Amino acid sequence: MIHRTGRVEVICGSMFCGKTEELLRRVRRAIIAKQNVQAFKHSLDDRYNGVQRVTSHDGQNYEAQHVGSASEILPLILPETTVVAVDEVQFFDEGIVDVVNELADRDLRVIVAGLDMDFRGEAFGALPKLLCRAEDVTKLHAICVVCGEDASRTQRLVNGKPARYDDPIILVGAQESYEARCRTCHDVPGHHESRSGKTNSQRLQNR
């Protein structure tokens, strides 16, 4: 099936909100529609011992090619491909914006999924620029592990404590874990203090 016009679809949100599950759902529907799909992921994402697959937290997966930079994607696109899926798009360099636009200009449907904010609550990688250029944007929410409200942010914990604002975006080899949290429960020590002079950590302890 050849699309009449290309399009860019962005799926974003915090960790544990179902981004990859939604990407895989759209991939499966494209396959049922007899469309030719190619999936890509960044080589930094080596979770689940499945480097050659896009894998969700609940175990769903689809065969994918892993690449180290955005420039590696275009030469790998096959002539018969009509749908391109890219998971964990926030890991890619700024060149991913031009790559995605070129694919859409070739009348391909491009589906990308990724974190829109890093653990600090700030824009992550090139994803904000992709949001501006997308025909369709879906923002998903997880459940805050602290209060149960909708979660839009990713909490990084290093050795059980909230990561500080000045920590690297990616901590290679660190004993870290992540949680989904809402705006109120999200805690980044060293970022700023509230008007009352208390950090978010102190406010949470007083709840």
C-alpha positions in Angstrom: 0.0 0.0 0.0 1.4 3.4 -1.0 0.3 6.4 1.0 -1.0 9.4 -0.9 0.8 11.7 1.4 3.4 11.2 4.1 2.8 11.9 7.7 4.6 12.1 11.0 3.0 10.6 14.2 4.5 11.3 17.6 3.7 9.2 20.7 5.2 10.8 23.8 5.0 10.9 27.6 6.8 9.7 30.7 8.3 6.3 31.3 5.7 3.5 32.0 2.9 5.3 30.1 2.6 2.8 27.3 4.5 4.7 24.5 6.1 1.5 23.0 2.9 -0.5 23.4 1.0 2.2 21.4 3.8 2.2 18.7 3.6 -1.6 18.5 -0.2 -1.5 18.2 0.0 0.9 15.2 2.7 -1.3 13.7 0.5 -4.4 14.0 -2.4 -2.6 12.4 -0.2 -1.5 9.5 0.9 -5.1 9.0 -2.7 -6.3 9.0 -3.4 -3.7 6.3 -0.6 -5.3 4.3 1.8 -2.4 4.6 5.5 -2.9 4.7 7.0 -1.8 8.0 10.6 -1.2 9.1 11.3 -0.4 12.7 14.4 1.2 14.3 15.8 1.8 17.7 18.9 3.5 19.1 21.7 1.2 20.1 21.8 2.9 23.5 18.6 1.1 24.3 19.8 -2.5 25.1 17.1 -3.4 27.7 15.4 -6.7 27.8 18.4 -8.4 26.1 16.7 -7.7 22.8 18.9 -5.3 20.9 17.3 -6.4 17.6 13.7 -5.8 18.7 11.5 -3.0 19.9 10.3 -4.3 23.2 7.7 -2.8 25.6 7.7 -3.1 29.4 4.9 -5.8 29.2 6.9 -8.0 26.8 5.4 -7.1 23.4 8.0 -6.8 20.7 8.7 -6.4 17.0 11.9 -6.9 14.9 13.9 -3.7 14.7 17.3 -2.6 13.3 19.5 -0.8 15.9 21.5 2.2 14.7 23.9 4.6 16.5 22.8 7.8 14.7 20.0 9.3 12.7 22.1 9.3 9.5 22.2 5.5 9.5 18.5 5.2 8.9 18.0 6.5 5.4 20.4 4.1 3.7 18.6 1.2 5.3 15.1 2.1 4.0 13.9 -0.5 1.5 12.1 0.6 -1.7 8.9 -1.3 -0.7 8.7 0.2 2.8 5.7 2.3 3.5 5.7 2.7 7.3 8.8 3.5 9.4 8.6 3.2 13.2 11.3 4.6 15.5 11.3 3.9 19.3 13.1 5.8 22.0 13.6 8.7 19.6 14.9 11.0 22.3 18.2 9.2 22.2 18.9 10.3 18.6 20.9 13.3 17.6 19.2 16.4 16.1 19.6 14.9 12.6 16.6 12.7 13.3 14.3 15.7 12.6 15.6 16.0 9.0 15.5 12.2 8.5 11.9 12.0 9.7 10.9 14.9 7.5 12.6 13.4 4.4 10.8 10.1 5.0 7.4 11.8 5.3 8.2 13.9 2.1 8.7 10.5 0.4 5.1 9.8 1.2 6.0 7.4 4.0 4.1 7.1 7.3 6.6 7.7 10.1 5.7 6.8 13.7 8.0 7.8 16.5 7.8 7.2 20.2 9.9 8.7 23.0 10.2 10.7 26.2 9.2 14.3 25.8 11.0 15.3 29.1 14.1 14.1 30.8 14.3 13.3 34.5 14.7 17.0 35.2 11.4 17.7 33.6 13.0 19.5 30.7 12.7 19.0 26.9 14.5 15.8 25.9 16.6 15.7 22.7 15.0 16.4 19.4 11.5 15.3 20.3 10.2 18.8 20.8 11.1 19.7 17.3 9.4 16.6 16.0 6.2 17.6 17.9 6.1 20.8 16.0 6.3 19.0 12.6 4.0 16.1 13.3 0.6 15.7 11.8 -0.6 13.7 14.8 0.6 13.9 18.4 -0.5 11.5 21.2 0.6 12.3 24.8 0.1 9.4 27.2 0.1 9.4 31.0 1.3 6.8 33.5 0.1 6.6 37.2 2.1 8.4 39.8 3.5 5.9 42.2 3.3 8.3 45.1 -0.2 9.7 44.9 -2.0 7.8 42.2 -2.7 10.8 40.0 -1.9 11.0 36.3 1.9 11.0 35.9 3.6 13.1 33.2 7.1 13.0 34.5 9.9 10.5 35.0 11.6 10.3 38.4 15.1 9.1 38.5 16.4 7.4 41.6 20.1 6.8 42.2 20.8 4.5 45.1 17.2 5.0 46.2 17.4 8.8 46.3 16.2 11.4 43.7 18.8 12.3 41.2 20.1 15.8 41.4 19.5 18.4 38.7 23.2 18.5 37.8 23.5 14.7 37.3 24.1 13.6 33.7 21.1 13.0 31.6 22.3 9.4 31.0 24.2 7.7 33.8 26.1 4.8 32.3 26.7 2.0 34.9 24.9 3.8 37.7 22.6 1.9 40.1 19.5 3.8 39.1 15.8 3.2 38.7 12.9 5.2 37.4 9.3 5.9 38.5 6.4 7.7 37.0 5.3 10.8 39.0 2.9 13.7 38.7 4.1 17.3 38.7 3.7 17.7 42.5 5.5 14.5 43.4 8.3 14.9 40.9 11.5 15.7 42.8 14.7 17.1 41.4 17.0 18.4 44.2 19.1 21.4 43.2 16.7 22.6 40.6 15.0 25.4 42.4 13.3 26.2 45.7 9.6 27.0 46.1 8.5 30.5 47.2 8.3 29.1 50.8 12.0 28.3 50.6 11.4 24.5 50.8 12.6 22.1 48.2 10.2 19.6 46.6 11.8 16.9 48.8 10.9 18.8 52.0 7.3 19.5 50.8 6.8 15.7 50.1 8.1 14.8 53.6 5.6 17.2 55.1 2.6 15.8 53.2 
